[in-house]
């Protein structure tokens, strides 16, 4: 969902995004004027409009990845530190944090 009619103060990411879009559009206008080519700036601005939810998707992916990492590390720690566990602990492994089951 692209939004082009929101003010730039509505969200800090919007302000940063629109600033970079305006820089690129201004450079494209100058280049088009030098070449004598007609440029549809409104269409370019609409195509480069900020997509809401992009930050949310990235944050959600990070949380999912971190959760999987924590679960795997906990499972490996239990497998190493449980007496008779599936894995053999290294000499430098500290198993004092694992409660004995």
MOPAC internal coordinates of N, CA, C and O (Angstrom, degrees):
PM7 1SCF
backbone

  N    0.0000 0     0.00 0     0.00 0    0    0    0
  C    1.4440 1     0.00 0     0.00 0    1    0    0
  C    1.5180 1   108.62 1     0.00 0    2    1    0
  O    1.2310 1   119.87 1   -65.71 1    3    2    1
  N    1.2903 1   117.86 1   114.29 1    3    2    1
  C    1.4501 1   122.54 1  -179.38 1    5    3    2
  C    1.5181 1   109.73 1   -95.09 1    6    5    3
  O    1.2310 1   121.13 1   -41.05 1    7    6    5
  N    1.3043 1   115.45 1   138.95 1    7    6    5
  C    1.4552 1   120.65 1  -179.88 1    9    7    6
  C    1.5163 1   107.93 1  -125.91 1   10    9    7
  O    1.2310 1   120.63 1   -60.16 1   11   10    9
  N    1.3243 1   116.41 1   119.84 1   11   10    9
  C    1.4615 1   119.70 1   178.43 1   13   11   10
  C    1.5156 1   112.17 1  -114.85 1   14   13   11
  O    1.2310 1   119.47 1   169.19 1   15   14   13
  N    1.3333 1   118.61 1   -10.81 1   15   14   13
  C    1.4547 1   120.65 1  -175.04 1   17   15   14
  C    1.5231 1   113.64 1   -97.94 1   18   17   15
  O    1.2310 1   118.76 1  -173.77 1   19   18   17
  N    1.3167 1   119.97 1     6.23 1   19   18   17
  C    1.4553 1   121.70 1   177.81 1   21   19   18
  C    1.5164 1   110.27 1   -85.10 1   22   21   19
  O    1.2310 1   120.20 1   -35.20 1   23   22   21
  N    1.3394 1   117.22 1   144.80 1   23   22   21
  C    1.4633 1   118.96 1   176.47 1   25   23   22
  C    1.5182 1   110.91 1   -68.35 1   26   25   23
  O    1.2310 1   120.90 1   -26.38 1   27   26   25
  N    1.3285 1   115.88 1   153.62 1   27   26   25
  C    1.4606 1   119.74 1  -175.08 1   29   27   26
  C    1.5178 1   112.45 1   -70.91 1   30   29   27
  O    1.2310 1   119.45 1   160.95 1   31   30   29
  N    1.3378 1   118.66 1   -19.05 1   31   30   29
  C    1.4624 1   120.21 1   179.92 1   33   31   30
  C    1.5211 1   111.78 1   -80.92 1   34   33   31
  O    1.2310 1   119.43 1   174.54 1   35   34   33
  N    1.3186 1   118.69 1    -5.46 1   35   34   33
  C    1.4631 1   121.63 1  -175.63 1   37   35   34
  C    1.5168 1   112.26 1   -65.84 1   38   37   35
  O    1.2310 1   120.24 1   149.96 1   39   38   37
  N    1.2936 1   117.15 1   -30.04 1   39   38   37
  C    1.4594 1   119.93 1  -176.88 1   41   39   38
  C    1.5199 1   108.00 1  -155.62 1   42   41   39
  O    1.2310 1   119.67 1   -43.11 1   43   42   41
  N    1.3406 1   118.23 1   136.89 1   43   42   41
  C    1.4694 1   118.74 1  -178.00 1   45   43   42
  C    1.5223 1   113.82 1   -61.93 1   46   45   43
  O    1.2310 1   119.84 1   146.23 1   47   46   45
  N    1.3386 1   117.92 1   -33.77 1   47   46   45
  C    1.4575 1   119.55 1   177.87 1   49   47   46
  C    1.5292 1   111.04 1   -67.68 1   50   49   47
  O    1.2310 1   120.63 1   145.84 1   51   50   49
  N    1.3413 1   116.40 1   -34.16 1   51   50   49
  C    1.4608 1   119.42 1   176.44 1   53   51   50
  C    1.5188 1   110.43 1   -61.99 1   54   53   51
  O    1.2310 1   120.92 1   135.19 1   55   54   53
  N    1.3320 1   115.85 1   -44.81 1   55   54   53
  C    1.4593 1   120.26 1  -178.17 1   57   55   54
  C    1.5274 1   110.61 1   -60.68 1   58   57   55
  O    1.2310 1   120.44 1   133.87 1   59   58   57
  N    1.3309 1   116.77 1   -46.13 1   59   58   57
  C    1.4627 1   120.27 1   178.64 1   61   59   58
  C    1.5238 1   111.68 1   -63.89 1   62   61   59
  O    1.2310 1   120.95 1   137.58 1   63   62   61
  N    1.3234 1   115.80 1   -42.42 1   63   62   61
  C    1.4638 1   119.77 1  -178.17 1   65   63   62
  C    1.5270 1   111.13 1   -65.19 1   66   65   63
  O    1.2310 1   120.46 1   131.40 1   67   66   65
  N    1.3405 1   116.73 1   -48.60 1   67   66   65
  C    1.4554 1   119.53 1  -177.59 1   69   67   66
  C    1.5216 1   111.68 1   -66.08 1   70   69   67
  O    1.2310 1   120.11 1   148.02 1   71   70   69
  N    1.3244 1   117.39 1   -31.98 1   71   70   69
  C    1.4593 1   120.20 1   176.64 1   73   71   70
  C    1.5322 1   110.15 1   -63.49 1   74   73   71
  O    1.2310 1   120.59 1   135.70 1   75   74   73
  N    1.3318 1   116.48 1   -44.30 1   75   74   73
  C    1.4729 1   119.00 1   179.48 1   77   75   74
  C    1.5293 1   111.22 1   -69.13 1   78   77   75
  O    1.2310 1   120.05 1   144.82 1   79   78   77
  N    1.3399 1   117.51 1   -35.18 1   79   78   77
  C    1.4661 1   120.47 1   177.43 1   81   79   78
  C    1.5230 1   110.01 1   -64.37 1   82   81   79
  O    1.2310 1   120.30 1   135.28 1   83   82   81
  N    1.3374 1   117.03 1   -44.72 1   83   82   81
  C    1.4630 1   120.05 1  -179.15 1   85   83   82
  C    1.5250 1   111.51 1   -63.91 1   86   85   83
  O    1.2310 1   120.19 1   143.27 1   87   86   85
  N    1.3335 1   117.24 1   -36.73 1   87   86   85
  C    1.4682 1   119.81 1   176.22 1   89   87   86
  C    1.5227 1   110.75 1   -61.77 1   90   89   87
  O    1.2310 1   120.59 1   135.47 1   91   90   89
  N    1.3106 1   116.48 1   -44.53 1   91   90   89
  C    1.4657 1   120.22 1  -178.48 1   93   91   90
  C    1.5317 1   111.91 1   -69.19 1   94   93   91
  O    1.2310 1   120.74 1   140.52 1   95   94   93
  N    1.3350 1   116.20 1   -39.48 1   95   94   93
  C    1.4629 1   119.54 1   179.43 1   97   95   94
  C    1.5268 1   110.03 1   -67.40 1   98   97   95
  O    1.2310 1   120.17 1   140.53 1   99   98   97
  N    1.3339 1   117.28 1   -39.47 1   99   98   97
  C    1.4669 1   119.96 1   178.64 1  101   99   98
  C    1.5285 1   110.59 1   -63.04 1  102  101   99
  O    1.2310 1   120.43 1   137.62 1  103  102  101
  N    1.3232 1   116.78 1   -42.38 1  103  102  101
  C    1.4691 1   119.85 1   177.56 1  105  103  102
  C    1.5264 1   110.90 1   -64.69 1  106  105  103
  O    1.2310 1   120.26 1   141.82 1  107  106  105
  N    1.3224 1   117.10 1   -38.18 1  107  106  105
  C    1.4662 1   120.69 1   178.83 1  109  107  106
  C    1.5253 1   110.83 1   -67.76 1  110  109  107
  O    1.2310 1   119.91 1   142.92 1  111  110  109
  N    1.3470 1   117.78 1   -37.08 1  111  110  109
  C    1.4618 1   120.72 1   177.57 1  113  111  110
  C    1.5232 1   111.22 1   -63.93 1  114  113  111
  O    1.2310 1   120.67 1   137.54 1  115  114  113
  N    1.3324 1   116.32 1   -42.46 1  115  114  113
  C    1.4668 1   120.20 1   178.72 1  117  115  114
  C    1.5258 1   110.23 1   -63.14 1  118  117  115
  O    1.2310 1   120.49 1   134.94 1  119  118  117
  N    1.3232 1   116.67 1   -45.06 1  119  118  117
  C    1.4656 1   120.37 1   179.93 1  121  119  118
  C    1.5272 1   111.16 1   -64.59 1  122  121  119
  O    1.2310 1   120.24 1   140.79 1  123  122  121
  N    1.3345 1   117.14 1   -39.21 1  123  122  121
  C    1.4663 1   120.28 1   179.28 1  125  123  122
  C    1.5259 1   110.77 1   -67.35 1  126  125  123
  O    1.2310 1   120.43 1   142.84 1  127  126  125
  N    1.3319 1   116.78 1   -37.16 1  127  126  125
  C    1.4651 1   119.94 1   178.10 1  129  127  126
  C    1.5280 1   110.71 1   -65.94 1  130  129  127
  O    1.2310 1   120.38 1   141.06 1  131  130  129
  N    1.3247 1   116.89 1   -38.94 1  131  130  129
  C    1.4697 1   120.11 1   178.33 1  133  131  130
  C    1.5219 1   111.62 1   -65.71 1  134  133  131
  O    1.2310 1   120.86 1   143.59 1  135  134  133
  N    1.3229 1   115.96 1   -36.41 1  135  134  133
  C    1.4635 1   119.86 1  -178.78 1  137  135  134
  C    1.5253 1   112.75 1   -86.36 1  138  137  135
  O    1.2310 1   120.46 1   167.18 1  139  138  137
  N    1.3362 1   116.72 1   -12.82 1  139  138  137
  C    1.4535 1   120.35 1  -178.38 1  141  139  138
  C    1.5133 1   113.19 1    74.99 1  142  141  139
  O    1.2310 1   120.56 1  -149.09 1  143  142  141
  N    1.3290 1   116.53 1    30.91 1  143  142  141
  C    1.4615 1   122.19 1  -178.60 1  145  143  142
  C    1.5226 1   108.52 1  -106.72 1  146  145  143
  O    1.2310 1   120.80 1   -39.09 1  147  146  145
  N    1.3425 1   116.08 1   140.91 1  147  146  145
  C    1.4608 1   120.05 1   177.04 1  149  147  146
  C    1.5312 1   109.05 1   -77.52 1  150  149  147
  O    1.2310 1   120.91 1   -43.43 1  151  150  149
  N    1.3319 1   115.87 1   136.57 1  151  150  149
  C    1.4643 1   120.75 1  -175.98 1  153  151  150
  C    1.5207 1   109.64 1  -123.73 1  154  153  151
  O    1.2310 1   120.40 1   -51.86 1  155  154  153
  N    1.3221 1   116.85 1   128.14 1  155  154  153
  C    1.4643 1   122.60 1   177.65 1  157  155  154
  C    1.5280 1   108.98 1   -87.80 1  158  157  155
  O    1.2310 1   120.25 1   -92.67 1  159  158  157
  N    1.3269 1   117.12 1    87.33 1  159  158  157
  C    1.4676 1   119.90 1  -175.80 1  161  159  158
  C    1.5208 1   112.18 1   -69.34 1  162  161  159
  O    1.2310 1   119.86 1   145.98 1  163  162  161
  N    1.3279 1   117.87 1   -34.02 1  163  162  161
  C    1.4665 1   119.86 1   179.71 1  165  163  162
  C    1.5242 1   110.61 1   -64.27 1  166  165  163
  O    1.2310 1   120.58 1   140.04 1  167  166  165
  N    1.3236 1   116.50 1   -39.96 1  167  166  165
  C    1.4608 1   120.44 1   179.22 1  169  167  166
  C    1.5323 1   110.71 1   -67.36 1  170  169  167
  O    1.2310 1   120.38 1   141.78 1  171  170  169
  N    1.3237 1   116.88 1   -38.22 1  171  170  169
  C    1.4677 1   120.64 1   178.42 1  173  171  170
  C    1.5187 1   110.35 1   -65.96 1  174  173  171
  O    1.2310 1   120.42 1   136.02 1  175  174  173
  N    1.3445 1   116.81 1   -43.98 1  175  174  173
  C    1.4700 1   119.97 1   179.05 1  177  175  174
  C    1.5304 1   111.07 1   -62.32 1  178  177  175
  O    1.2310 1   120.60 1   141.05 1  179  178  177
  N    1.3294 1   116.45 1   -38.95 1  179  178  177
  C    1.4651 1   119.85 1   179.04 1  181  179  178
  C    1.5244 1   111.00 1   -67.58 1  182  181  179
  O    1.2310 1   120.11 1   141.60 1  183  182  181
  N    1.3178 1   117.39 1   -38.40 1  183  182  181
  C    1.4666 1   120.73 1   179.73 1  185  183  182
  C    1.5232 1   111.38 1   -68.69 1  186  185  183
  O    1.2310 1   120.27 1   147.55 1  187  186  185
  N    1.3313 1   117.10 1   -32.45 1  187  186  185
  C    1.4621 1   121.09 1  -179.18 1  189  187  186
  C    1.5217 1   113.04 1   -95.16 1  190  189  187
  O    1.2310 1   119.87 1  -165.94 1  191  190  189
  N    1.3160 1   117.85 1    14.06 1  191  190  189
  C    1.4645 1   121.38 1  -177.29 1  193  191  190
  C    1.5237 1   110.86 1   -62.69 1  194  193  191
  O    1.2310 1   121.78 1   -29.03 1  195  194  193
  N    1.3149 1   114.20 1   150.97 1  195  194  193
  C    1.4654 1   121.48 1  -178.39 1  197  195  194
  C    1.5173 1   109.95 1   -68.38 1  198  197  195
  O    1.2310 1   120.41 1   -45.98 1  199  198  197
  N    1.3139 1   116.81 1   134.02 1  199  198  197
  C    1.4624 1   121.46 1   177.17 1  201  199  198
  C    1.5169 1   109.15 1   -99.40 1  202  201  199
  O    1.2310 1   120.89 1   -63.13 1  203  202  201
  N    1.3211 1   115.91 1   116.87 1  203  202  201
  C    1.4602 1   119.84 1   177.77 1  205  203  202
  C    1.5202 1   109.25 1   -69.29 1  206  205  203
  O    1.2310 1   120.37 1   -33.69 1  207  206  205
  N    1.2942 1   116.90 1   146.31 1  207  206  205
  C    1.4521 1   121.55 1   179.90 1  209  207  206
  C    1.5074 1   113.44 1    94.48 1  210  209  207
  O    1.2310 1   119.95 1   171.02 1  211  210  209
  N    1.3260 1   117.70 1    -8.98 1  211  210  209
  C    1.4582 1   120.05 1  -179.89 1  213  211  210
  C    1.5265 1   110.10 1   -65.35 1  214  213  211
  O    1.2310 1   120.05 1   134.78 1  215  214  213
  N    1.3302 1   117.52 1   -45.22 1  215  214  213
  C    1.4653 1   121.10 1   178.03 1  217  215  214
  C    1.5267 1   109.96 1   -63.45 1  218  217  215
  O    1.2310 1   120.89 1   139.94 1  219  218  217
  N    1.3161 1   115.91 1   -40.06 1  219  218  217
  C    1.4641 1   120.38 1  -179.64 1  221  219  218
  C    1.5253 1   111.18 1   -63.23 1  222  221  219
  O    1.2310 1   120.18 1   140.06 1  223  222  221
  N    1.3370 1   117.26 1   -39.94 1  223  222  221
  C    1.4685 1   120.51 1   178.40 1  225  223  222
  C    1.5246 1   111.51 1   -65.33 1  226  225  223
  O    1.2310 1   120.48 1   138.44 1  227  226  225
  N    1.3144 1   116.69 1   -41.56 1  227  226  225
  C    1.4634 1   120.21 1   179.55 1  229  227  226
  C    1.5234 1   110.10 1   -66.49 1  230  229  227
  O    1.2310 1   120.28 1   136.24 1  231  230  229
  N    1.3358 1   117.07 1   -43.76 1  231  230  229
  C    1.4640 1   120.49 1   179.38 1  233  231  230
  C    1.5266 1   110.72 1   -63.80 1  234  233  231
  O    1.2310 1   120.14 1   139.53 1  235  234  233
  N    1.3273 1   117.35 1   -40.47 1  235  234  233
  C    1.4602 1   120.51 1   179.15 1  237  235  234
  C    1.5262 1   110.58 1   -63.84 1  238  237  235
  O    1.2310 1   120.17 1   137.71 1  239  238  237
  N    1.3122 1   117.29 1   -42.29 1  239  238  237
  C    1.4636 1   120.64 1   177.25 1  241  239  238
  C    1.5170 1   112.04 1   -62.26 1  242  241  239
  O    1.2310 1   120.67 1   140.63 1  243  242  241
  N    1.3336 1   116.32 1   -39.37 1  243  242  241
  C    1.4597 1   120.01 1   177.50 1  245  243  242
  C    1.5271 1   111.03 1   -64.78 1  246  245  243
  O    1.2310 1   120.08 1   136.77 1  247  246  245
  N    1.3209 1   117.45 1   -43.23 1  247  246  245
  C    1.4691 1   121.11 1   179.56 1  249  247  246
  C    1.5262 1   110.45 1   -64.23 1  250  249  247
  O    1.2310 1   119.93 1   138.17 1  251  250  249
  N    1.3076 1   117.75 1   -41.83 1  251  250  249
  C    1.4687 1   120.84 1   178.55 1  253  251  250
  C    1.5220 1   110.27 1   -63.53 1  254  253  251
  O    1.2310 1   120.17 1   134.74 1  255  254  253
  N    1.3186 1   117.28 1   -45.26 1  255  254  253
  C    1.4638 1   120.78 1   179.05 1  257  255  254
  C    1.5176 1   112.53 1   -62.80 1  258  257  255
  O    1.2310 1   120.48 1   137.42 1  259  258  257
  N    1.3361 1   116.68 1   -42.58 1  259  258  257
  C    1.4644 1   120.43 1   178.78 1  261  259  258
  C    1.5243 1   110.69 1   -65.58 1  262  261  259
  O    1.2310 1   120.08 1   141.34 1  263  262  261
  N    1.3305 1   117.44 1   -38.66 1  263  262  261
  C    1.4651 1   120.66 1   178.78 1  265  263  262
  C    1.5246 1   111.15 1   -64.31 1  266  265  263
  O    1.2310 1   120.49 1   136.48 1  267  266  265
  N    1.3132 1   116.67 1   -43.52 1  267  266  265
  C    1.4674 1   120.07 1   177.93 1  269  267  266
  C    1.5183 1   110.31 1   -62.39 1  270  269  267
  O    1.2310 1   120.24 1   138.07 1  271  270  269
  N    1.3291 1   117.15 1   -41.93 1  271  270  269
  C    1.4658 1   121.30 1   178.30 1  273  271  270
  C    1.5265 1   111.20 1   -60.28 1  274  273  271
  O    1.2310 1   119.92 1   135.14 1  275  274  273
  N    1.3345 1   117.75 1   -44.86 1  275  274  273
  C    1.4684 1   121.49 1  -179.80 1  277  275  274
  C    1.5242 1   110.57 1   -64.42 1  278  277  275
  O    1.2310 1   120.02 1   137.87 1  279  278  277
  N    1.3199 1   117.56 1   -42.13 1  279  278  277
  C    1.4672 1   120.61 1  -179.94 1  281  279  278
  C    1.5276 1   110.72 1   -64.07 1  282  281  279
  O    1.2310 1   120.21 1   136.36 1  283  282  281
  N    1.3259 1   117.21 1   -43.64 1  283  282  281
  C    1.4682 1   120.56 1   179.75 1  285  283  282
  C    1.5230 1   110.52 1   -65.32 1  286  285  283
  O    1.2310 1   119.89 1   137.50 1  287  286  285
  N    1.3325 1   117.82 1   -42.50 1  287  286  285
  C    1.4670 1   120.60 1   179.70 1  289  287  286
  C    1.5317 1   111.26 1   -65.06 1  290  289  287
  O    1.2310 1   120.24 1   141.70 1  291  290  289
  N    1.3265 1   117.15 1   -38.30 1  291  290  289
  C    1.4658 1   120.35 1   177.37 1  293  291  290
  C    1.5242 1   110.40 1   -65.63 1  294  293  291
  O    1.2310 1   120.27 1   136.28 1  295  294  293
  N    1.3194 1   117.10 1   -43.72 1  295  294  293
  C    1.4686 1   120.40 1   179.58 1  297  295  294
  C    1.5232 1   110.97 1   -63.91 1  298  297  295
  O    1.2310 1   120.11 1   138.31 1  299  298  297
  N    1.3278 1   117.39 1   -41.69 1  299  298  297
  C    1.4652 1   119.92 1   178.63 1  301  299  298
  C    1.5243 1   111.31 1   -66.65 1  302  301  299
  O    1.2310 1   120.29 1   141.37 1  303  302  301
  N    1.3232 1   117.05 1   -38.63 1  303  302  301
  C    1.4596 1   120.22 1   179.16 1  305  303  302
  C    1.5278 1   110.38 1   -64.02 1  306  305  303
  O    1.2310 1   120.40 1   138.13 1  307  306  305
  N    1.3198 1   116.85 1   -41.87 1  307  306  305
  C    1.4681 1   120.07 1   177.89 1  309  307  306
  C    1.5270 1   110.61 1   -65.29 1  310  309  307
  O    1.2310 1   120.32 1   140.11 1  311  310  309
  N    1.3183 1   116.99 1   -39.89 1  311  310  309
  C    1.4682 1   119.91 1  -178.74 1  313  311  310
  C    1.5160 1   111.46 1   -67.61 1  314  313  311
  O    1.2310 1   119.96 1   148.06 1  315  314  313
  N    1.3161 1   117.67 1   -31.94 1  315  314  313
  C    1.4667 1   121.00 1  -179.35 1  317  315  314
  C    1.5174 1   110.97 1   -82.75 1  318  317  315
  O    1.2310 1   119.76 1   137.34 1  319  318  317
  N    1.3191 1   118.06 1   -42.66 1  319  318  317
  C    1.4593 1   121.30 1  -169.47 1  321  319  318
  C    1.5233 1   114.51 1   -90.46 1  322  321  319
  O    1.2310 1   119.11 1   171.14 1  323  322  321
  N    1.3181 1   119.30 1    -8.86 1  323  322  321
  C    1.4550 1   120.47 1   177.13 1  325  323  322
  C    1.5249 1   108.65 1   -80.16 1  326  325  323
  O    1.2310 1   119.74 1   -49.67 1  327  326  325
  N    1.3295 1   118.09 1   130.33 1  327  326  325
  C    1.4665 1   119.02 1   177.80 1  329  327  326
  C    1.5293 1   110.47 1   -59.46 1  330  329  327
  O    1.2310 1   120.80 1   -50.91 1  331  330  329
  N    1.3204 1   116.07 1   129.09 1  331  330  329
  C    1.4627 1   120.87 1  -176.39 1  333  331  330
  C    1.5132 1   112.09 1    76.32 1  334  333  331
  O    1.2310 1   119.99 1  -161.10 1  335  334  333
  N    1.3428 1   117.62 1    18.90 1  335  334  333
  C    1.4622 1   122.43 1  -178.00 1  337  335  334
  C    1.5121 1   112.46 1   -70.45 1  338  337  335
  O    1.2310 1   121.26 1    -0.35 1  339  338  337
  N    1.2990 1   115.19 1   179.65 1  339  338  337
  C    1.4587 1   121.19 1  -176.06 1  341  339  338
  C    1.5241 1   113.22 1   -73.61 1  342  341  339
  O    1.2310 1   119.79 1   151.93 1  343  342  341
  N    1.3284 1   118.00 1   -28.07 1  343  342  341
  C    1.4549 1   121.54 1  -176.23 1  345  343  342
  C    1.5210 1   110.51 1  -115.96 1  346  345  343
  O    1.2310 1   120.88 1   -26.39 1  347  346  345
  N    1.3136 1   115.91 1   153.61 1  347  346  345
  C    1.4602 1   121.32 1  -179.75 1  349  347  346
  C    1.5350 1   108.78 1   -94.95 1  350  349  347
  O    1.2310 1   119.49 1   -54.47 1  351  350  349
  N    1.3456 1   118.57 1   125.53 1  351  350  349
  C    1.4638 1   119.88 1  -178.75 1  353  351  350
  C    1.5220 1   111.68 1   -71.20 1  354  353  351
  O    1.2310 1   121.26 1   -30.74 1  355  354  353
  N    1.3257 1   115.20 1   149.26 1  355  354  353
  C    1.4630 1   119.94 1   176.35 1  357  355  354
  C    1.5266 1   108.79 1   -79.50 1  358  357  355
  O    1.2310 1   119.43 1   -17.02 1  359  358  357
  N    1.3303 1   118.70 1   162.98 1  359  358  357
  C    1.4668 1   120.75 1  -179.70 1  361  359  358
  C    1.5271 1   113.13 1   -63.00 1  362  361  359
  O    1.2310 1   119.81 1   155.80 1  363  362  361
  N    1.3248 1   117.96 1   -24.20 1  363  362  361
  C    1.4671 1   120.61 1  -178.75 1  365  363  362
  C    1.5181 1   113.02 1   -95.12 1  366  365  363
  O    1.2310 1   119.31 1  -177.75 1  367  366  365
  N    1.3261 1   118.93 1     2.25 1  367  366  365
  C    1.4536 1   121.84 1  -177.63 1  369  367  366
  C    1.5219 1   110.40 1   -74.55 1  370  369  367
  O    1.2310 1   120.56 1   -45.45 1  371  370  369
  N    1.3280 1   116.54 1   134.55 1  371  370  369
  C    1.4556 1   122.31 1   178.37 1  373  371  370
  C    1.5197 1   108.37 1  -104.62 1  374  373  371
  O    1.2310 1   120.35 1   -71.81 1  375  374  373
  N    1.3219 1   116.93 1   108.19 1  375  374  373
  C    1.4626 1   121.45 1  -177.32 1  377  375  374
  C    1.5229 1   112.23 1  -103.18 1  378  377  375
  O    1.2310 1   119.32 1  -160.03 1  379  378  377
  N    1.3212 1   118.91 1    19.97 1  379  378  377
  C    1.4616 1   120.31 1  -177.84 1  381  379  378
  C    1.5161 1   112.02 1   -74.75 1  382  381  379
  O    1.2310 1   119.07 1   159.83 1  383  382  381
  N    1.3384 1   119.38 1   -20.17 1  383  382  381
  C    1.4578 1   121.57 1  -177.13 1  385  383  382
  C    1.5231 1   112.54 1   -80.54 1  386  385  383
  O    1.2310 1   119.39 1   166.27 1  387  386  385
  N    1.3106 1   118.76 1   -13.73 1  387  386  385
  C    1.4579 1   121.70 1  -177.63 1  389  387  386
  C    1.5219 1   109.03 1   -89.87 1  390  389  387
  O    1.2310 1   121.08 1   -53.31 1  391  390  389
  N    1.3319 1   115.54 1   126.69 1  391  390  389
  C    1.4653 1   119.95 1   178.50 1  393  391  390
  C    1.5221 1   109.13 1   -72.93 1  394  393  391
  O    1.2310 1   121.06 1   -41.53 1  395  394  393
  N    1.3034 1   115.58 1   138.47 1  395  394  393
  C    1.4702 1   120.25 1   179.57 1  397  395  394
  C    1.5190 1   108.82 1   -71.93 1  398  397  395
  O    1.2310 1   120.78 1   -48.15 1  399  398  397
  N    1.3091 1   116.11 1   131.85 1  399  398  397
  C    1.4615 1   120.26 1  -178.12 1  401  399  398
  C    1.5120 1   111.22 1   -90.18 1  402  401  399
  O    1.2310 1   120.10 1   180.00 1  403  402  401

